[in-house]
Amino acid sequence: MKRQSIMKGALLGAVLCAGPSLAQPMPLAELGAGMYRIEAEVAHTAQARQVGLMMRKTMAPQRGMVFVFEHDATHCMWMKNTFLPLSVAFVDAQGKVINIEDMQPQSEDNHCAAAPARFALEMNLGWFRERGIKAGDVLRGFDRLPAAR
């Protein structure tokens, strides 16, 4: 009986550590940056924001993840258990890019918004730079994202 309970606990832990792809699929939203279309997974719940892109090995060039926060704040991101090198754009409530930070895999370094942000958009490393997207640019579609919960 005790062994069965341990096995169930290990299986539940594996499912939770695997992220939202096994636990619950995240909604997709279409965002825009200049002439570029972004298919963003929407992390608008506490659990989805906590897991983010952890454990992922690849991500298509037009894909990303947008984190929807409950409040404007100088939110910070880190890369613990994240295998993909990423760039993150911190975005205000009107869709304006505050700053963009490059993040290396499996790092616990904090990468923070330079001013209060409502959103963080993670894309493959260099995605913003390669497309000439910088602080001050306005991105589209953020007004249609679900509220944080």
PyMOL commands that set and color helices and strands:
alter all, ss='L'
color gray80, all
select helices_A, chain A and resi 2-17+20-23+46-51+127-130+142-144
alter helices_A, ss='H'
color red, helices_A
select strands_A, chain A and resi 28-33+36-43+63-73+76-77+86-91+97-103+111-112+117-124
alter strands_A, ss='S'
color yellow, strands_A
deselect
rebuild
show_as cartoon
